[in-house]
């Protein structure tokens, strides 16, 4: 019925390739591109940090600037009317500072900044860190005499001032894998001991409650009436109204506790 087709009339018809093969090829190419992309183009893993900044007597501290600083990130957030803050940050090693803006500080007694040294968050999680701003000591007169009536050195003056008037101390306490953690002390007074220092609470203003000793190490923090610290062993004993926080949003209360500060953790000793 039909005649034989001439050679120039022959055609070949190809069926369309299965769609799933294209999807597989595209997915494979995408994965290869992400694997070969430089670190700056990859989406970093993030963590969430939140908390409340208080003033003296657990008062509300609104409009306080809270700064998070790492080698690659610098971010400032401001507390709301209830003193609350929150931030989303790439995982890593950060320090934290909370400061009353200069304009607000000028209208009241000056506050000491809240500070905590390097803390590490290396997973996608939520961390809770509260802080308290205390009044700074308005005045403090120190009289120091050297041996045989000689004038004291600058270092002797600085140490005597910190003993009597308070201040901050930082001690290196890196982890076994090299994370540069530090143990931080903020205190109203201190005295030297055979092993290191004894930090004690004190009244800054007579109308205010005594300012406690504050200790921070990695994500751990502690407040107490008195803290004895052995510098070489990194051993700490806190007594009197001890309050411990570990970043979970919960606190623990003790009359006294002894801790070993090692590998980014505060380990209780029994």
FISE-761470 format. One record per residue (C-alpha): x, y, z; residue in three letters. Coordinates in Angstrom, 1 decimal. Layout:
N
<atom u="X" v="Y" w="Z" rest="ALA"/>
...
This chain:
270
<atom u="0.0" v="0.0" w="0.0" rest="UNK"/>
<atom u="2.8" v="2.4" w="0.9" rest="UNK"/>
<atom u="5.7" v="2.7" w="-1.3" rest="UNK"/>
<atom u="9.3" v="2.2" w="0.0" rest="UNK"/>
<atom u="10.8" v="5.4" w="1.5" rest="UNK"/>
<atom u="13.7" v="7.0" w="-0.2" rest="UNK"/>
<atom u="16.9" v="7.3" w="1.8" rest="UNK"/>
<atom u="16.6" v="11.1" w="2.0" rest="UNK"/>
<atom u="13.2" v="10.7" w="3.6" rest="UNK"/>
<atom u="14.2" v="8.5" w="6.5" rest="UNK"/>
<atom u="14.1" v="10.1" w="10.0" rest="UNK"/>
<atom u="15.2" v="9.0" w="13.5" rest="UNK"/>
<atom u="13.0" v="10.1" w="16.4" rest="UNK"/>
<atom u="14.6" v="10.0" w="19.9" rest="UNK"/>
<atom u="12.5" v="9.7" w="23.0" rest="UNK"/>
<atom u="13.0" v="12.4" w="25.7" rest="UNK"/>
<atom u="15.5" v="11.6" w="28.4" rest="UNK"/>
<atom u="13.9" v="10.7" w="31.8" rest="UNK"/>
<atom u="13.5" v="13.8" w="33.9" rest="UNK"/>
<atom u="14.9" v="12.1" w="37.0" rest="UNK"/>
<atom u="18.3" v="11.7" w="35.3" rest="UNK"/>
<atom u="18.5" v="15.5" w="34.8" rest="UNK"/>
<atom u="17.6" v="16.0" w="38.5" rest="UNK"/>
<atom u="20.3" v="13.6" w="39.6" rest="UNK"/>
<atom u="22.9" v="15.3" w="37.4" rest="UNK"/>
<atom u="21.9" v="18.7" w="38.7" rest="UNK"/>
<atom u="22.0" v="17.6" w="42.3" rest="UNK"/>
<atom u="25.4" v="16.0" w="41.8" rest="UNK"/>
<atom u="26.8" v="19.2" w="40.2" rest="UNK"/>
<atom u="25.3" v="21.3" w="43.0" rest="UNK"/>
<atom u="26.9" v="19.2" w="45.7" rest="UNK"/>
<atom u="30.3" v="19.4" w="43.9" rest="UNK"/>
<atom u="30.0" v="23.2" w="43.6" rest="UNK"/>
<atom u="29.3" v="23.5" w="47.3" rest="UNK"/>
<atom u="32.1" v="21.2" w="48.2" rest="UNK"/>
<atom u="34.6" v="23.2" w="46.1" rest="UNK"/>
<atom u="33.3" v="26.6" w="47.1" rest="UNK"/>
<atom u="35.6" v="28.7" w="49.3" rest="UNK"/>
<atom u="34.7" v="29.0" w="53.0" rest="UNK"/>
<atom u="33.5" v="32.6" w="52.6" rest="UNK"/>
<atom u="30.7" v="31.4" w="50.2" rest="UNK"/>
<atom u="29.4" v="28.6" w="52.5" rest="UNK"/>
<atom u="26.5" v="29.3" w="54.8" rest="UNK"/>
<atom u="27.9" v="29.3" w="58.4" rest="UNK"/>
<atom u="26.2" v="27.4" w="61.1" rest="UNK"/>
<atom u="24.5" v="29.8" w="63.6" rest="UNK"/>
<atom u="23.7" v="29.8" w="67.3" rest="UNK"/>
<atom u="21.2" v="31.9" w="69.3" rest="UNK"/>
<atom u="22.2" v="33.8" w="72.4" rest="UNK"/>
<atom u="19.8" v="35.6" w="74.7" rest="UNK"/>
<atom u="19.5" v="36.8" w="78.2" rest="UNK"/>
<atom u="18.7" v="39.7" w="80.5" rest="UNK"/>
<atom u="21.0" v="42.5" w="81.7" rest="UNK"/>
<atom u="20.1" v="43.7" w="85.2" rest="UNK"/>
<atom u="21.1" v="46.7" w="87.2" rest="UNK"/>
<atom u="21.8" v="46.9" w="91.0" rest="UNK"/>
<atom u="19.2" v="45.2" w="93.1" rest="UNK"/>
<atom u="18.0" v="43.2" w="90.1" rest="UNK"/>
<atom u="16.6" v="46.4" w="88.6" rest="UNK"/>
<atom u="15.7" v="46.6" w="84.9" rest="UNK"/>
<atom u="18.6" v="47.8" w="82.6" rest="UNK"/>
<atom u="17.0" v="49.0" w="79.3" rest="UNK"/>
<atom u="18.9" v="50.3" w="76.3" rest="UNK"/>
<atom u="22.2" v="48.8" w="77.3" rest="UNK"/>
<atom u="24.6" v="48.0" w="74.4" rest="UNK"/>
<atom u="25.6" v="44.3" w="74.4" rest="UNK"/>
<atom u="28.6" v="43.6" w="72.1" rest="UNK"/>
<atom u="29.8" v="40.2" w="70.9" rest="UNK"/>
<atom u="33.3" v="40.1" w="69.4" rest="UNK"/>
<atom u="35.2" v="37.3" w="67.6" rest="UNK"/>
<atom u="38.0" v="37.3" w="65.1" rest="UNK"/>
<atom u="35.5" v="37.6" w="62.2" rest="UNK"/>
<atom u="32.4" v="39.1" w="63.8" rest="UNK"/>
<atom u="31.5" v="42.2" w="65.7" rest="UNK"/>
<atom u="27.9" v="42.6" w="66.6" rest="UNK"/>
<atom u="26.1" v="45.0" w="68.9" rest="UNK"/>
<atom u="22.5" v="44.6" w="70.1" rest="UNK"/>
<atom u="20.5" v="46.7" w="72.5" rest="UNK"/>
<atom u="18.4" v="45.6" w="75.5" rest="UNK"/>
<atom u="14.7" v="46.3" w="75.3" rest="UNK"/>
<atom u="12.6" v="48.0" w="77.9" rest="UNK"/>
<atom u="12.7" v="44.9" w="80.1" rest="UNK"/>
<atom u="16.5" v="44.6" w="79.8" rest="UNK"/>
<atom u="16.3" v="41.6" w="77.5" rest="UNK"/>
<atom u="18.6" v="41.0" w="74.4" rest="UNK"/>
<atom u="19.0" v="38.4" w="71.8" rest="UNK"/>
<atom u="21.4" v="37.8" w="68.8" rest="UNK"/>
<atom u="22.0" v="35.2" w="66.2" rest="UNK"/>
<atom u="25.8" v="34.6" w="65.6" rest="UNK"/>
<atom u="28.0" v="32.2" w="63.5" rest="UNK"/>
<atom u="29.4" v="29.5" w="65.8" rest="UNK"/>
<atom u="32.8" v="30.3" w="67.2" rest="UNK"/>
<atom u="34.8" v="31.9" w="70.0" rest="UNK"/>
<atom u="33.4" v="35.2" w="71.4" rest="UNK"/>
<atom u="33.8" v="37.7" w="74.1" rest="UNK"/>
<atom u="30.9" v="39.7" w="75.5" rest="UNK"/>
<atom u="30.6" v="43.2" w="76.9" rest="UNK"/>
<atom u="27.5" v="45.1" w="78.2" rest="UNK"/>
<atom u="27.9" v="48.9" w="78.6" rest="UNK"/>
<atom u="25.5" v="51.6" w="79.6" rest="UNK"/>
<atom u="25.6" v="54.3" w="76.8" rest="UNK"/>
<atom u="27.6" v="57.4" w="77.7" rest="UNK"/>
<atom u="24.6" v="59.7" w="77.5" rest="UNK"/>
<atom u="22.6" v="57.5" w="79.9" rest="UNK"/>
<atom u="25.5" v="57.0" w="82.2" rest="UNK"/>
<atom u="26.0" v="60.7" w="82.6" rest="UNK"/>
<atom u="22.6" v="61.1" w="84.1" rest="UNK"/>
<atom u="23.3" v="58.7" w="87.0" rest="UNK"/>
<atom u="26.1" v="57.2" w="88.9" rest="UNK"/>
<atom u="28.7" v="55.4" w="86.7" rest="UNK"/>
<atom u="28.4" v="51.7" w="86.1" rest="UNK"/>
<atom u="31.2" v="49.2" w="85.7" rest="UNK"/>
<atom u="30.9" v="47.4" w="82.3" rest="UNK"/>
<atom u="29.8" v="43.7" w="82.4" rest="UNK"/>
<atom u="32.4" v="41.6" w="80.7" rest="UNK"/>
<atom u="33.1" v="38.0" w="80.1" rest="UNK"/>
<atom u="36.2" v="36.6" w="78.2" rest="UNK"/>
<atom u="36.3" v="34.1" w="75.4" rest="UNK"/>
<atom u="33.5" v="31.5" w="75.3" rest="UNK"/>
<atom u="33.1" v="28.9" w="72.7" rest="UNK"/>
<atom u="29.8" v="27.8" w="71.0" rest="UNK"/>
<atom u="30.5" v="25.3" w="68.2" rest="UNK"/>
<atom u="27.0" v="23.9" w="67.5" rest="UNK"/>
<atom u="23.6" v="25.1" w="66.5" rest="UNK"/>
<atom u="22.0" v="25.7" w="69.9" rest="UNK"/>
<atom u="20.6" v="28.4" w="72.2" rest="UNK"/>
<atom u="22.7" v="29.8" w="74.9" rest="UNK"/>
<atom u="21.4" v="31.9" w="77.8" rest="UNK"/>
<atom u="23.7" v="34.5" w="79.4" rest="UNK"/>
<atom u="22.4" v="37.0" w="82.0" rest="UNK"/>
<atom u="24.5" v="39.8" w="83.4" rest="UNK"/>
<atom u="24.4" v="42.4" w="86.1" rest="UNK"/>
<atom u="25.8" v="46.0" w="86.0" rest="UNK"/>
<atom u="27.0" v="47.3" w="89.3" rest="UNK"/>
<atom u="27.9" v="50.9" w="90.3" rest="UNK"/>
<atom u="31.5" v="51.8" w="89.9" rest="UNK"/>
<atom u="33.4" v="52.8" w="93.1" rest="UNK"/>
<atom u="33.3" v="56.7" w="93.1" rest="UNK"/>
<atom u="36.5" v="57.3" w="94.9" rest="UNK"/>
<atom u="39.3" v="55.3" w="96.5" rest="UNK"/>
<atom u="42.4" v="56.8" w="98.2" rest="UNK"/>
<atom u="45.4" v="54.5" w="98.4" rest="UNK"/>
<atom u="48.6" v="55.2" w="100.4" rest="UNK"/>
<atom u="51.5" v="53.0" w="99.6" rest="UNK"/>
<atom u="55.1" v="53.2" w="100.9" rest="UNK"/>
<atom u="58.0" v="51.3" w="99.6" rest="UNK"/>
<atom u="60.7" v="49.6" w="101.6" rest="UNK"/>
<atom u="62.9" v="51.9" w="103.7" rest="UNK"/>
<atom u="60.6" v="54.8" w="102.8" rest="UNK"/>
<atom u="61.3" v="54.5" w="99.1" rest="UNK"/>
<atom u="58.6" v="55.6" w="96.6" rest="UNK"/>
<atom u="56.6" v="52.6" w="95.5" rest="UNK"/>
<atom u="56.9" v="51.4" w="91.9" rest="UNK"/>
<atom u="54.1" v="51.7" w="89.4" rest="UNK"/>
<atom u="53.4" v="48.0" w="89.7" rest="UNK"/>
<atom u="53.2" v="48.2" w="93.5" rest="UNK"/>
<atom u="50.7" v="51.1" w="93.2" rest="UNK"/>
<atom u="48.5" v="49.2" w="90.7" rest="UNK"/>
<atom u="48.4" v="46.1" w="92.9" rest="UNK"/>
<atom u="47.7" v="48.0" w="96.1" rest="UNK"/>
<atom u="44.9" v="49.9" w="94.3" rest="UNK"/>
<atom u="43.3" v="46.7" w="93.1" rest="UNK"/>
<atom u="43.5" v="45.2" w="96.6" rest="UNK"/>
<atom u="41.8" v="48.1" w="98.3" rest="UNK"/>
<atom u="39.6" v="49.5" w="95.5" rest="UNK"/>
<atom u="38.8" v="46.5" w="93.4" rest="UNK"/>
<atom u="39.1" v="45.8" w="89.7" rest="UNK"/>
<atom u="39.5" v="42.9" w="87.2" rest="UNK"/>
<atom u="41.9" v="40.0" w="86.9" rest="UNK"/>
<atom u="42.4" v="37.6" w="84.0" rest="UNK"/>
<atom u="44.3" v="34.3" w="84.1" rest="UNK"/>
<atom u="45.1" v="32.1" w="81.1" rest="UNK"/>
<atom u="43.4" v="28.7" w="81.3" rest="UNK"/>
<atom u="43.5" v="27.2" w="77.8" rest="UNK"/>
<atom u="41.9" v="23.9" w="77.0" rest="UNK"/>
<atom u="43.9" v="20.8" w="76.1" rest="UNK"/>
<atom u="43.2" v="21.4" w="72.4" rest="UNK"/>
<atom u="44.5" v="24.9" w="72.5" rest="UNK"/>
<atom u="41.3" v="27.0" w="72.9" rest="UNK"/>
<atom u="42.5" v="30.2" w="74.6" rest="UNK"/>
<atom u="40.1" v="30.4" w="77.5" rest="UNK"/>
<atom u="40.7" v="32.8" w="80.4" rest="UNK"/>
<atom u="39.4" v="32.9" w="84.0" rest="UNK"/>
<atom u="38.0" v="36.4" w="84.7" rest="UNK"/>
<atom u="37.4" v="38.0" w="88.1" rest="UNK"/>
<atom u="35.6" v="41.2" w="88.8" rest="UNK"/>
<atom u="35.7" v="42.2" w="92.5" rest="UNK"/>
<atom u="35.3" v="45.1" w="94.9" rest="UNK"/>
<atom u="38.3" v="44.0" w="97.1" rest="UNK"/>
<atom u="41.0" v="41.4" w="97.2" rest="UNK"/>
<atom u="44.0" v="40.2" w="99.2" rest="UNK"/>
<atom u="46.9" v="38.0" w="98.4" rest="UNK"/>
<atom u="47.3" v="34.4" w="99.7" rest="UNK"/>
<atom u="49.9" v="31.8" w="99.5" rest="UNK"/>
<atom u="48.3" v="30.2" w="96.5" rest="UNK"/>
<atom u="47.0" v="33.3" w="94.7" rest="UNK"/>
<atom u="44.2" v="35.7" w="95.8" rest="UNK"/>
<atom u="41.1" v="35.9" w="97.9" rest="UNK"/>
<atom u="38.4" v="38.1" w="96.4" rest="UNK"/>
<atom u="35.7" v="39.6" w="98.6" rest="UNK"/>
<atom u="32.5" v="41.5" w="98.2" rest="UNK"/>
<atom u="32.1" v="45.0" w="99.5" rest="UNK"/>
<atom u="29.7" v="48.0" w="99.5" rest="UNK"/>
<atom u="30.4" v="50.6" w="96.8" rest="UNK"/>
<atom u="27.7" v="52.9" w="98.1" rest="UNK"/>
<atom u="26.4" v="52.7" w="101.7" rest="UNK"/>
<atom u="22.8" v="52.8" w="100.5" rest="UNK"/>
<atom u="23.4" v="49.7" w="98.2" rest="UNK"/>
<atom u="23.9" v="46.1" w="99.0" rest="UNK"/>
<atom u="27.4" v="44.7" w="98.8" rest="UNK"/>
<atom u="28.7" v="44.0" w="95.3" rest="UNK"/>
<atom u="29.6" v="40.3" w="94.9" rest="UNK"/>
<atom u="32.6" v="38.7" w="93.4" rest="UNK"/>
<atom u="32.0" v="37.7" w="89.7" rest="UNK"/>
<atom u="33.8" v="34.9" w="87.9" rest="UNK"/>
<atom u="33.5" v="33.8" w="84.3" rest="UNK"/>
<atom u="35.1" v="30.9" w="82.5" rest="UNK"/>
<atom u="33.9" v="29.9" w="79.0" rest="UNK"/>
<atom u="30.1" v="29.8" w="79.3" rest="UNK"/>
<atom u="30.2" v="29.2" w="83.1" rest="UNK"/>
<atom u="29.8" v="32.1" w="85.5" rest="UNK"/>
<atom u="29.6" v="32.5" w="89.3" rest="UNK"/>
<atom u="28.8" v="35.1" w="91.9" rest="UNK"/>
<atom u="29.7" v="34.8" w="95.6" rest="UNK"/>
<atom u="30.5" v="36.8" w="98.7" rest="UNK"/>
<atom u="34.1" v="35.4" w="98.7" rest="UNK"/>
<atom u="36.2" v="33.5" w="96.3" rest="UNK"/>
<atom u="39.6" v="32.0" w="97.0" rest="UNK"/>
<atom u="41.7" v="31.2" w="93.9" rest="UNK"/>
<atom u="44.9" v="29.1" w="93.5" rest="UNK"/>
<atom u="46.5" v="30.5" w="90.4" rest="UNK"/>
<atom u="48.8" v="27.5" w="89.6" rest="UNK"/>
<atom u="46.2" v="24.8" w="90.2" rest="UNK"/>
<atom u="43.3" v="26.9" w="88.8" rest="UNK"/>
<atom u="41.3" v="25.8" w="91.9" rest="UNK"/>
<atom u="38.5" v="28.0" w="93.1" rest="UNK"/>
<atom u="36.5" v="27.9" w="96.4" rest="UNK"/>
<atom u="33.4" v="30.1" w="96.6" rest="UNK"/>
<atom u="31.5" v="30.8" w="99.8" rest="UNK"/>
<atom u="28.5" v="32.8" w="100.8" rest="UNK"/>
<atom u="25.4" v="33.2" w="98.5" rest="UNK"/>
<atom u="27.0" v="31.3" w="95.7" rest="UNK"/>
<atom u="25.0" v="31.4" w="92.4" rest="UNK"/>
<atom u="26.2" v="29.4" w="89.4" rest="UNK"/>
<atom u="25.0" v="29.7" w="85.8" rest="UNK"/>
<atom u="26.0" v="27.4" w="82.9" rest="UNK"/>
<atom u="24.4" v="28.9" w="79.8" rest="UNK"/>
<atom u="21.3" v="26.8" w="80.1" rest="UNK"/>
<atom u="19.1" v="29.6" w="81.5" rest="UNK"/>
<atom u="19.0" v="27.9" w="85.0" rest="UNK"/>
<atom u="21.0" v="28.7" w="88.1" rest="UNK"/>
<atom u="22.2" v="26.7" w="91.1" rest="UNK"/>
<atom u="22.6" v="28.0" w="94.6" rest="UNK"/>
<atom u="25.2" v="26.9" w="97.2" rest="UNK"/>
<atom u="26.5" v="27.9" w="100.6" rest="UNK"/>
<atom u="30.0" v="27.0" w="99.3" rest="UNK"/>
<atom u="31.6" v="25.0" w="96.5" rest="UNK"/>
<atom u="35.1" v="24.1" w="95.3" rest="UNK"/>
<atom u="35.7" v="23.9" w="91.5" rest="UNK"/>
<atom u="38.6" v="23.0" w="89.3" rest="UNK"/>
<atom u="38.8" v="25.2" w="86.1" rest="UNK"/>
<atom u="40.1" v="23.0" w="83.3" rest="UNK"/>
<atom u="39.4" v="22.4" w="79.6" rest="UNK"/>
<atom u="36.7" v="25.1" w="79.4" rest="UNK"/>
<atom u="34.7" v="23.5" w="82.2" rest="UNK"/>
<atom u="34.2" v="24.2" w="86.0" rest="UNK"/>
<atom u="34.4" v="20.8" w="87.6" rest="UNK"/>
<atom u="33.1" v="20.4" w="91.1" rest="UNK"/>
<atom u="35.4" v="18.8" w="93.7" rest="UNK"/>
<atom u="33.8" v="16.7" w="96.4" rest="UNK"/>
